Each structure stands twice: as structure tokens, then as C-alpha cells.
Amino acid sequence: MPEAMLAIELSQRAGSVALRVRPGAPVVEVPVPASDDEHDHLMAVIDELCRAHGVRPADLRAIAVGCGP
């Protein structure tokens, strides 16, 4: 049963991604460097965070996105 939750905050130039593997587990947050003309780091950061904690896309119960100002 999917239980992990992913949160994405990118309302500023540099943002963050947070992951909670299951209810009650601690939230792990990592920064997302600002994108430049050659690289958008968001997907790489999400992939690395999820792999490090054994979370597959099918494990996600919810994805929250900050819509910013």
C-alpha cells in the first residue's frame, strides 16, 4: 500500500524537496539548487532522495506542491 509523501517547494530561485516514507516517520528535506541555462535540478534531486530511502513512484500516496507567490 502506498504510504510515502513527497513535498516540493520551489517558490524561490532555490527550493527544497521533502519526503516522508510512511506516517509517523521523520521528514527528510533536501535543497534543490537554482536552475541555470543548462540544468534543471528538480528531477535529479527527487530521484536521488527517493532512491536513497527506497521509495518508488508507486509507493507515493501524495505529492504536495507549493504554488508560491
N, CA, C and O atoms as a Maestro MAE file, in Angstrom:
{
 s_m_m2io_version
 :::
 2.0.0
}

f_m_ct {
 s_m_title
 :::
 protein
 m_atom[276] {
  # First column is atom index #
  i_m_mmod_type
  r_m_x_coord
  r_m_y_coord
  r_m_z_coord
  i_m_residue_number
  s_m_chain_name
  s_m_pdb_residue_name
  s_m_pdb_atom_name
  i_m_atomic_number
  :::
  1 25 0.846 -1.182 0.000 1 A "MET " " N  " 7
  2 3 0.000 0.000 0.000 1 A "MET " " CA " 6
  3 2 0.891 1.245 0.000 1 A "MET " " C  " 6
  4 15 1.810 1.341 0.813 1 A "MET " " O  " 8
  5 25 0.633 2.195 -0.895 2 A "PRO " " N  " 7
  6 3 1.438 3.420 -0.932 2 A "PRO " " CA " 6
  7 2 1.267 4.228 0.350 2 A "PRO " " C  " 6
  8 15 0.148 4.450 0.812 2 A "PRO " " O  " 8
  9 25 2.374 4.658 0.910 3 A "GLU " " N  " 7
  10 3 2.327 5.436 2.144 3 A "GLU " " CA " 6
  11 2 3.235 6.654 2.122 3 A "GLU " " C  " 6
  12 15 3.060 7.553 2.945 3 A "GLU " " O  " 8
  13 25 4.192 6.715 1.216 4 A "ALA " " N  " 7
  14 3 5.153 7.817 1.206 4 A "ALA " " CA " 6
  15 2 4.493 9.094 0.696 4 A "ALA " " C  " 6
  16 15 3.551 9.056 -0.096 4 A "ALA " " O  " 8
  17 25 5.013 10.229 1.173 5 A "MET " " N  " 7
  18 3 4.524 11.527 0.713 5 A "MET " " CA " 6
  19 2 5.725 12.379 0.308 5 A "MET " " C  " 6
  20 15 6.751 12.393 0.987 5 A "MET " " O  " 8
  21 25 5.578 13.083 -0.803 6 A "LEU " " N  " 7
  22 3 6.625 13.937 -1.339 6 A "LEU " " CA " 6
  23 2 6.114 15.367 -1.368 6 A "LEU " " C  " 6
  24 15 4.979 15.610 -1.778 6 A "LEU " " O  " 8
  25 25 6.935 16.316 -0.938 7 A "ALA " " N  " 7
  26 3 6.567 17.731 -0.975 7 A "ALA " " CA " 6
  27 2 7.623 18.492 -1.767 7 A "ALA " " C  " 6
  28 15 8.821 18.263 -1.600 7 A "ALA " " O  " 8
  29 25 7.169 19.398 -2.630 8 A "ILE " " N  " 7
  30 3 8.058 20.174 -3.489 8 A "ILE " " CA " 6
  31 2 7.779 21.655 -3.245 8 A "ILE " " C  " 6
  32 15 6.638 22.102 -3.360 8 A "ILE " " O  " 8
  33 25 8.814 22.409 -2.911 9 A "GLU " " N  " 7
  34 3 8.690 23.849 -2.685 9 A "GLU " " CA " 6
  35 2 9.698 24.569 -3.577 9 A "GLU " " C  " 6
  36 15 10.907 24.457 -3.378 9 A "GLU " " O  " 8
  37 25 9.193 25.300 -4.552 10 A "LEU " " N  " 7
  38 3 10.072 25.999 -5.491 10 A "LEU " " CA " 6
  39 2 9.613 27.426 -5.749 10 A "LEU " " C  " 6
  40 15 9.773 27.934 -6.859 10 A "LEU " " O  " 8
  41 25 9.050 28.076 -4.748 11 A "SER " " N  " 7
  42 3 8.536 29.426 -4.962 11 A "SER " " CA " 6
  43 2 9.656 30.466 -5.051 11 A "SER " " C  " 6
  44 15 9.411 31.600 -5.462 11 A "SER " " O  " 8
  45 25 10.878 30.093 -4.670 12 A "GLN " " N  " 7
  46 3 12.044 30.977 -4.784 12 A "GLN " " CA " 6
  47 2 13.023 30.369 -5.790 12 A "GLN " " C  " 6
  48 15 12.779 29.274 -6.296 12 A "GLN " " O  " 8
  49 25 14.120 31.057 -6.084 13 A "ARG " " N  " 7
  50 3 15.099 30.534 -7.062 13 A "ARG " " CA " 6
  51 2 15.616 29.156 -6.658 13 A "ARG " " C  " 6
  52 15 15.713 28.256 -7.492 13 A "ARG " " O  " 8
  53 25 15.943 28.995 -5.401 14 A "ALA " " N  " 7
  54 3 16.345 27.687 -4.895 14 A "ALA " " CA " 6
  55 2 15.220 27.185 -3.998 14 A "ALA " " C  " 6
  56 15 14.632 27.958 -3.241 14 A "ALA " " O  " 8
  57 25 14.929 25.918 -4.080 15 A "GLY " " N  " 7
  58 3 13.817 25.374 -3.306 15 A "GLY " " CA " 6
  59 2 14.248 24.168 -2.505 15 A "GLY " " C  " 6
  60 15 15.423 24.004 -2.175 15 A "GLY " " O  " 8
  61 25 13.271 23.323 -2.195 16 A "SER " " N  " 7
  62 3 13.563 22.111 -1.444 16 A "SER " " CA " 6
  63 2 12.536 21.035 -1.784 16 A "SER " " C  " 6
  64 15 11.449 21.309 -2.291 16 A "SER " " O  " 8
  65 25 12.926 19.820 -1.486 17 A "VAL " " N  " 7
  66 3 12.059 18.656 -1.656 17 A "VAL " " CA " 6
  67 2 12.086 17.905 -0.331 17 A "VAL " " C  " 6
  68 15 13.148 17.720 0.262 17 A "VAL " " O  " 8
  69 25 10.919 17.473 0.129 18 A "ALA " " N  " 7
  70 3 10.840 16.743 1.392 18 A "ALA " " CA " 6
  71 2 10.126 15.413 1.159 18 A "ALA " " C  " 6
  72 15 9.223 15.313 0.329 18 A "ALA " " O  " 8
  73 25 10.544 14.407 1.900 19 A "LEU " " N  " 7
  74 3 9.981 13.068 1.758 19 A "LEU " " CA " 6
  75 2 9.685 12.504 3.140 19 A "LEU " " C  " 6
  76 15 10.518 12.575 4.043 19 A "LEU " " O  " 8
  77 25 8.490 11.941 3.295 20 A "ARG " " N  " 7
  78 3 8.131 11.161 4.488 20 A "ARG " " CA " 6
  79 2 7.810 9.763 3.982 20 A "ARG " " C  " 6
  80 15 6.856 9.576 3.227 20 A "ARG " " O  " 8
  81 25 8.595 8.796 4.390 21 A "VAL " " N  " 7
  82 3 8.487 7.430 3.865 21 A "VAL " " CA " 6
  83 2 7.186 6.749 4.279 21 A "VAL " " C  " 6
  84 15 6.611 5.988 3.500 21 A "VAL " " O  " 8
  85 25 6.718 7.017 5.499 22 A "ARG " " N  " 7
  86 3 5.473 6.424 5.993 22 A "ARG " " CA " 6
  87 2 4.928 7.311 7.105 22 A "ARG " " C  " 6
  88 15 5.675 8.106 7.675 22 A "ARG " " O  " 8
  89 25 3.657 7.193 7.421 23 A "PRO " " N  " 7
  90 3 3.091 8.003 8.500 23 A "PRO " " CA " 6
  91 2 3.882 7.820 9.794 23 A "PRO " " C  " 6
  92 15 4.216 6.701 10.186 23 A "PRO " " O  " 8
  93 25 4.170 8.931 10.439 24 A "GLY " " N  " 7
  94 3 4.913 8.895 11.696 24 A "GLY " " CA " 6
  95 2 6.419 8.907 11.537 24 A "GLY " " C  " 6
  96 15 7.137 9.155 12.506 24 A "GLY " " O  " 8
  97 25 6.914 8.644 10.339 25 A "ALA " " N  " 7
  98 3 8.353 8.662 10.094 25 A "ALA " " CA " 6
  99 2 8.838 10.111 10.023 25 A "ALA " " C  " 6
  100 15 8.056 11.010 9.716 25 A "ALA " " O  " 8
  101 25 10.113 10.338 10.302 26 A "PRO " " N  " 7
  102 3 10.632 11.697 10.185 26 A "PRO " " CA " 6
  103 2 10.602 12.174 8.730 26 A "PRO " " C  " 6
  104 15 10.670 11.372 7.799 26 A "PRO " " O  " 8
  105 25 10.501 13.465 8.560 27 A "VAL " " N  " 7
  106 3 10.538 14.072 7.230 27 A "VAL " " CA " 6
  107 2 11.991 14.379 6.901 27 A "VAL " " C  " 6
  108 15 12.711 14.961 7.712 27 A "VAL " " O  " 8
  109 25 12.415 13.985 5.710 28 A "VAL " " N  " 7
  110 3 13.766 14.266 5.231 28 A "VAL " " CA " 6
  111 2 13.646 15.351 4.169 28 A "VAL " " C  " 6
  112 15 12.905 15.195 3.198 28 A "VAL " " O  " 8
  113 25 14.372 16.449 4.352 29 A "GLU " " N  " 7
  114 3 14.305 17.569 3.416 29 A "GLU " " CA " 6
  115 2 15.683 17.823 2.819 29 A "GLU " " C  " 6
  116 15 16.687 17.820 3.532 29 A "GLU " " O  " 8
  117 25 15.725 18.043 1.504 30 A "VAL " " N  " 7
  118 3 16.983 18.358 0.828 30 A "VAL " " CA " 6
  119 2 16.780 19.586 -0.063 30 A "VAL " " C  " 6
  120 15 15.693 19.792 -0.601 30 A "VAL " " O  " 8
  121 25 17.819 20.392 -0.217 31 A "PRO " " N  " 7
  122 3 17.701 21.573 -1.069 31 A "PRO " " CA " 6
  123 2 17.719 21.209 -2.548 31 A "PRO " " C  " 6
  124 15 18.295 20.200 -2.954 31 A "PRO " " O  " 8
  125 25 17.079 22.051 -3.331 32 A "VAL " " N  " 7
  126 3 17.136 21.946 -4.798 32 A "VAL " " CA " 6
  127 2 17.872 23.191 -5.278 32 A "VAL " " C  " 6
  128 15 17.367 24.303 -5.125 32 A "VAL " " O  " 8
  129 25 19.060 23.019 -5.856 33 A "PRO " " N  " 7
  130 3 19.792 24.184 -6.342 33 A "PRO " " CA " 6
  131 2 18.994 24.928 -7.409 33 A "PRO " " C  " 6
  132 15 18.171 24.342 -8.111 33 A "PRO " " O  " 8
  133 25 19.251 26.216 -7.514 34 A "ALA " " N  " 7
  134 3 18.594 27.009 -8.546 34 A "ALA " " CA " 6
  135 2 18.968 26.471 -9.924 34 A "ALA " " C  " 6
  136 15 20.109 26.074 -10.158 34 A "ALA " " O  " 8
  137 25 17.998 26.463 -10.826 35 A "SER " " N  " 7
  138 3 18.249 26.031 -12.199 35 A "SER " " CA " 6
  139 2 19.082 27.080 -12.921 35 A "SER " " C  " 6
  140 15 19.059 28.262 -12.577 35 A "SER " " O  " 8
  141 25 19.811 26.627 -13.920 36 A "ASP " " N  " 7
  142 3 20.565 27.558 -14.754 36 A "ASP " " CA " 6
  143 2 20.228 27.274 -16.219 36 A "ASP " " C  " 6
  144 15 19.312 26.501 -16.501 36 A "ASP " " O  " 8
  145 25 20.939 27.873 -17.129 37 A "ASP " " N  " 7
  146 3 20.641 27.701 -18.552 37 A "ASP " " CA " 6
  147 2 20.822 26.266 -19.041 37 A "ASP " " C  " 6
  148 15 20.232 25.879 -20.050 37 A "ASP " " O  " 8
  149 25 21.622 25.483 -18.344 38 A "GLU " " N  " 7
  150 3 21.930 24.122 -18.794 38 A "GLU " " CA " 6
  151 2 21.264 23.027 -17.969 38 A "GLU " " C  " 6
  152 15 21.094 21.913 -18.463 38 A "GLU " " O  " 8
  153 25 20.884 23.313 -16.729 39 A "HIS " " N  " 7
  154 3 20.404 22.252 -15.843 39 A "HIS " " CA " 6
  155 2 19.178 22.673 -15.046 39 A "HIS " " C  " 6
  156 15 19.094 23.785 -14.524 39 A "HIS " " O  " 8
  157 25 18.247 21.760 -14.973 40 A "ASP " " N  " 7
  158 3 17.120 21.878 -14.060 40 A "ASP " " CA " 6
  159 2 17.288 20.727 -13.086 40 A "ASP " " C  " 6
  160 15 17.166 19.567 -13.479 40 A "ASP " " O  " 8
  161 25 17.563 21.019 -11.838 41 A "HIS " " N  " 7
  162 3 17.980 20.010 -10.866 41 A "HIS " " CA " 6
  163 2 16.835 19.283 -10.165 41 A "HIS " " C  " 6
  164 15 17.079 18.313 -9.448 41 A "HIS " " O  " 8
  165 25 15.617 19.721 -10.351 42 A "LEU " " N  " 7
  166 3 14.494 19.189 -9.589 42 A "LEU " " CA " 6
  167 2 14.355 17.674 -9.710 42 A "LEU " " C  " 6
  168 15 14.339 16.979 -8.694 42 A "LEU " " O  " 8
  169 25 14.256 17.161 -10.900 43 A "MET " " N  " 7
  170 3 14.012 15.721 -11.070 43 A "MET " " CA " 6
  171 2 15.168 14.884 -10.543 43 A "MET " " C  " 6
  172 15 14.949 13.816 -9.973 43 A "MET " " O  " 8
  173 25 16.395 15.357 -10.727 44 A "ALA " " N  " 7
  174 3 17.559 14.620 -10.213 44 A "ALA " " CA " 6
  175 2 17.541 14.559 -8.685 44 A "ALA " " C  " 6
  176 15 17.874 13.527 -8.102 44 A "ALA " " O  " 8
  177 25 17.154 15.654 -8.039 45 A "VAL " " N  " 7
  178 3 17.091 15.683 -6.574 45 A "VAL " " CA " 6
  179 2 15.990 14.746 -6.073 45 A "VAL " " C  " 6
  180 15 16.198 14.003 -5.114 45 A "VAL " " O  " 8
  181 25 14.824 14.780 -6.717 46 A "ILE " " N  " 7
  182 3 13.736 13.878 -6.323 46 A "ILE " " CA " 6
  183 2 14.162 12.424 -6.494 46 A "ILE " " C  " 6
  184 15 13.938 11.602 -5.606 46 A "ILE " " O  " 8
  185 25 14.768 12.108 -7.620 47 A "ASP " " N  " 7
  186 3 15.208 10.740 -7.887 47 A "ASP " " CA " 6
  187 2 16.219 10.273 -6.839 47 A "ASP " " C  " 6
  188 15 16.100 9.168 -6.308 47 A "ASP " " O  " 8
  189 25 17.203 11.107 -6.545 48 A "GLU " " N  " 7
  190 3 18.231 10.738 -5.573 48 A "GLU " " CA " 6
  191 2 17.639 10.552 -4.170 48 A "GLU " " C  " 6
  192 15 17.990 9.603 -3.468 48 A "GLU " " O  " 8
  193 25 16.755 11.444 -3.772 49 A "LEU " " N  " 7
  194 3 16.121 11.348 -2.455 49 A "LEU " " CA " 6
  195 2 15.286 10.066 -2.339 49 A "LEU " " C  " 6
  196 15 15.392 9.339 -1.352 49 A "LEU " " O  " 8
  197 25 14.470 9.801 -3.338 50 A "CYS " " N  " 7
  198 3 13.615 8.606 -3.291 50 A "CYS " " CA " 6
  199 2 14.439 7.322 -3.327 50 A "CYS " " C  " 6
  200 15 14.158 6.384 -2.580 50 A "CYS " " O  " 8
  201 25 15.441 7.275 -4.180 51 A "ARG " " N  " 7
  202 3 16.303 6.079 -4.235 51 A "ARG " " CA " 6
  203 2 17.018 5.849 -2.903 51 A "ARG " " C  " 6
  204 15 17.130 4.712 -2.445 51 A "ARG " " O  " 8
  205 25 17.496 6.922 -2.289 52 A "ALA " " N  " 7
  206 3 18.224 6.793 -1.024 52 A "ALA " " CA " 6
  207 2 17.349 6.213 0.087 52 A "ALA " " C  " 6
  208 15 17.856 5.619 1.038 52 A "ALA " " O  " 8
  209 25 16.029 6.389 -0.040 53 A "HIS " " N  " 7
  210 3 15.112 5.907 1.000 53 A "HIS " " CA " 6
  211 2 14.233 4.751 0.518 53 A "HIS " " C  " 6
  212 15 13.265 4.379 1.183 53 A "HIS " " O  " 8
  213 25 14.577 4.187 -0.640 54 A "GLY " " N  " 7
  214 3 13.867 3.013 -1.140 54 A "GLY " " CA " 6
  215 2 12.434 3.268 -1.554 54 A "GLY " " C  " 6
  216 15 11.596 2.369 -1.480 54 A "GLY " " O  " 8
  217 25 12.141 4.486 -1.989 55 A "VAL " " N  " 7
  218 3 10.776 4.837 -2.385 55 A "VAL " " CA " 6
  219 2 10.661 4.842 -3.907 55 A "VAL " " C  " 6
  220 15 11.414 5.531 -4.596 55 A "VAL " " O  " 8
  221 25 9.720 4.074 -4.414 56 A "ARG " " N  " 7
  222 3 9.418 4.015 -5.851 56 A "ARG " " CA " 6
  223 2 8.205 4.902 -6.133 56 A "ARG " " C  " 6
  224 15 7.451 5.221 -5.214 56 A "ARG " " O  " 8
  225 25 8.009 5.301 -7.381 57 A "PRO " " N  " 7
  226 3 6.829 6.115 -7.702 57 A "PRO " " CA " 6
  227 2 5.522 5.490 -7.202 57 A "PRO " " C  " 6
  228 15 4.643 6.203 -6.717 57 A "PRO " " O  " 8
  229 25 5.392 4.185 -7.316 58 A "ALA " " N  " 7
  230 3 4.162 3.512 -6.887 58 A "ALA " " CA " 6
  231 2 3.973 3.563 -5.368 58 A "ALA " " C  " 6
  232 15 2.877 3.303 -4.873 58 A "ALA " " O  " 8
  233 25 5.035 3.898 -4.628 59 A "ASP " " N  " 7
  234 3 4.953 3.987 -3.168 59 A "ASP " " CA " 6
  235 2 4.379 5.317 -2.692 59 A "ASP " " C  " 6
  236 15 4.042 5.454 -1.516 59 A "ASP " " O  " 8
  237 25 4.262 6.296 -3.583 60 A "LEU " " N  " 7
  238 3 3.793 7.625 -3.186 60 A "LEU " " CA " 6
  239 2 2.285 7.662 -3.038 60 A "LEU " " C  " 6
  240 15 1.550 7.294 -3.954 60 A "LEU " " O  " 8
  241 25 1.836 8.105 -1.889 61 A "ARG " " N  " 7
  242 3 0.412 8.288 -1.632 61 A "ARG " " CA " 6
  243 2 -0.035 9.680 -2.069 61 A "ARG " " C  " 6
  244 15 -1.164 9.877 -2.519 61 A "ARG " " O  " 8
  245 25 0.883 10.646 -1.924 62 A "ALA " " N  " 7
  246 3 0.542 12.028 -2.270 62 A "ALA " " CA " 6
  247 2 1.802 12.799 -2.643 62 A "ALA " " C  " 6
  248 15 2.904 12.496 -2.187 62 A "ALA " " O  " 8
  249 25 1.599 13.801 -3.482 63 A "ILE " " N  " 7
  250 3 2.644 14.761 -3.835 63 A "ILE " " CA " 6
  251 2 2.060 16.145 -3.596 63 A "ILE " " C  " 6
  252 15 1.036 16.503 -4.178 63 A "ILE " " O  " 8
  253 25 2.714 16.921 -2.736 64 A "ALA " " N  " 7
  254 3 2.270 18.286 -2.444 64 A "ALA " " CA " 6
  255 2 3.236 19.253 -3.104 64 A "ALA " " C  " 6
  256 15 4.452 19.068 -3.060 64 A "ALA " " O  " 8
  257 25 2.671 20.297 -3.721 65 A "VAL " " N  " 7
  258 3 3.474 21.284 -4.425 65 A "VAL " " CA " 6
  259 2 3.100 22.683 -3.932 65 A "VAL " " C  " 6
  260 15 1.929 23.061 -3.935 65 A "VAL " " O  " 8
  261 25 4.115 23.446 -3.506 66 A "GLY " " N  " 7
  262 3 3.879 24.834 -3.124 66 A "GLY " " CA " 6
  263 2 3.743 25.676 -4.384 66 A "GLY " " C  " 6
  264 15 4.608 25.633 -5.260 66 A "GLY " " O  " 8
  265 25 2.657 26.445 -4.478 67 A "CYS " " N  " 7
  266 3 2.381 27.233 -5.692 67 A "CYS " " CA " 6
  267 2 3.042 28.606 -5.659 67 A "CYS " " C  " 6
  268 15 3.045 29.308 -6.670 67 A "CYS " " O  " 8
  269 25 3.589 28.995 -4.540 68 A "GLY " " N  " 7
  270 3 4.355 30.227 -4.445 68 A "GLY " " CA " 6
  271 2 3.555 31.496 -4.644 68 A "GLY " " C  " 6
  272 15 2.341 31.480 -4.852 68 A "GLY " " O  " 8
  273 25 4.289 32.601 -4.572 69 A "PRO " " N  " 7
  274 3 3.627 33.904 -4.681 69 A "PRO " " CA " 6
  275 2 3.176 34.225 -6.092 69 A "PRO " " C  " 6
  276 15 2.604 35.288 -6.330 69 A "PRO " " O  " 8
  :::
 }
 m_bond[275] {
  # First column is bond index #
  i_m_from
  i_m_to
  i_m_order
  :::
  1 1 2 1
  2 2 3 1
  3 3 4 2
  4 3 5 1
  5 5 6 1
  6 6 7 1
  7 7 8 2
  8 7 9 1
  9 9 10 1
  10 10 11 1
  11 11 12 2
  12 11 13 1
  13 13 14 1
  14 14 15 1
  15 15 16 2
  16 15 17 1
  17 17 18 1
  18 18 19 1
  19 19 20 2
  20 19 21 1
  21 21 22 1
  22 22 23 1
  23 23 24 2
  24 23 25 1
  25 25 26 1
  26 26 27 1
  27 27 28 2
  28 27 29 1
  29 29 30 1
  30 30 31 1
  31 31 32 2
  32 31 33 1
  33 33 34 1
  34 34 35 1
  35 35 36 2
  36 35 37 1
  37 37 38 1
  38 38 39 1
  39 39 40 2
  40 39 41 1
  41 41 42 1
  42 42 43 1
  43 43 44 2
  44 43 45 1
  45 45 46 1
  46 46 47 1
  47 47 48 2
  48 47 49 1
  49 49 50 1
  50 50 51 1
  51 51 52 2
  52 51 53 1
  53 53 54 1
  54 54 55 1
  55 55 56 2
  56 55 57 1
  57 57 58 1
  58 58 59 1
  59 59 60 2
  60 59 61 1
  61 61 62 1
  62 62 63 1
  63 63 64 2
  64 63 65 1
  65 65 66 1
  66 66 67 1
  67 67 68 2
  68 67 69 1
  69 69 70 1
  70 70 71 1
  71 71 72 2
  72 71 73 1
  73 73 74 1
  74 74 75 1
  75 75 76 2
  76 75 77 1
  77 77 78 1
  78 78 79 1
  79 79 80 2
  80 79 81 1
  81 81 82 1
  82 82 83 1
  83 83 84 2
  84 83 85 1
  85 85 86 1
  86 86 87 1
  87 87 88 2
  88 87 89 1
  89 89 90 1
  90 90 91 1
  91 91 92 2
  92 91 93 1
  93 93 94 1
  94 94 95 1
  95 95 96 2
  96 95 97 1
  97 97 98 1
  98 98 99 1
  99 99 100 2
  100 99 101 1
  101 101 102 1
  102 102 103 1
  103 103 104 2
  104 103 105 1
  105 105 106 1
  106 106 107 1
  107 107 108 2
  108 107 109 1
  109 109 110 1
  110 110 111 1
  111 111 112 2
  112 111 113 1
  113 113 114 1
  114 114 115 1
  115 115 116 2
  116 115 117 1
  117 117 118 1
  118 118 119 1
  119 119 120 2
  120 119 121 1
  121 121 122 1
  122 122 123 1
  123 123 124 2
  124 123 125 1
  125 125 126 1
  126 126 127 1
  127 127 128 2
  128 127 129 1
  129 129 130 1
  130 130 131 1
  131 131 132 2
  132 131 133 1
  133 133 134 1
  134 134 135 1
  135 135 136 2
  136 135 137 1
  137 137 138 1
  138 138 139 1
  139 139 140 2
  140 139 141 1
  141 141 142 1
  142 142 143 1
  143 143 144 2
  144 143 145 1
  145 145 146 1
  146 146 147 1
  147 147 148 2
  148 147 149 1
  149 149 150 1
  150 150 151 1
  151 151 152 2
  152 151 153 1
  153 153 154 1
  154 154 155 1
  155 155 156 2
  156 155 157 1
  157 157 158 1
  158 158 159 1
  159 159 160 2
  160 159 161 1
  161 161 162 1
  162 162 163 1
  163 163 164 2
  164 163 165 1
  165 165 166 1
  166 166 167 1
  167 167 168 2
  168 167 169 1
  169 169 170 1
  170 170 171 1
  171 171 172 2
  172 171 173 1
  173 173 174 1
  174 174 175 1
  175 175 176 2
  176 175 177 1
  177 177 178 1
  178 178 179 1
  179 179 180 2
  180 179 181 1
  181 181 182 1
  182 182 183 1
  183 183 184 2
  184 183 185 1
  185 185 186 1
  186 186 187 1
  187 187 188 2
  188 187 189 1
  189 189 190 1
  190 190 191 1
  191 191 192 2
  192 191 193 1
  193 193 194 1
  194 194 195 1
  195 195 196 2
  196 195 197 1
  197 197 198 1
  198 198 199 1
  199 199 200 2
  200 199 201 1
  201 201 202 1
  202 202 203 1
  203 203 204 2
  204 203 205 1
  205 205 206 1
  206 206 207 1
  207 207 208 2
  208 207 209 1
  209 209 210 1
  210 210 211 1
  211 211 212 2
  212 211 213 1
  213 213 214 1
  214 214 215 1
  215 215 216 2
  216 215 217 1
  217 217 218 1
  218 218 219 1
  219 219 220 2
  220 219 221 1
  221 221 222 1
  222 222 223 1
  223 223 224 2
  224 223 225 1
  225 225 226 1
  226 226 227 1
  227 227 228 2
  228 227 229 1
  229 229 230 1
  230 230 231 1
  231 231 232 2
  232 231 233 1
  233 233 234 1
  234 234 235 1
  235 235 236 2
  236 235 237 1
  237 237 238 1
  238 238 239 1
  239 239 240 2
  240 239 241 1
  241 241 242 1
  242 242 243 1
  243 243 244 2
  244 243 245 1
  245 245 246 1
  246 246 247 1
  247 247 248 2
  248 247 249 1
  249 249 250 1
  250 250 251 1
  251 251 252 2
  252 251 253 1
  253 253 254 1
  254 254 255 1
  255 255 256 2
  256 255 257 1
  257 257 258 1
  258 258 259 1
  259 259 260 2
  260 259 261 1
  261 261 262 1
  262 262 263 1
  263 263 264 2
  264 263 265 1
  265 265 266 1
  266 266 267 1
  267 267 268 2
  268 267 269 1
  269 269 270 1
  270 270 271 1
  271 271 272 2
  272 271 273 1
  273 273 274 1
  274 274 275 1
  275 275 276 2
  :::
 }
}
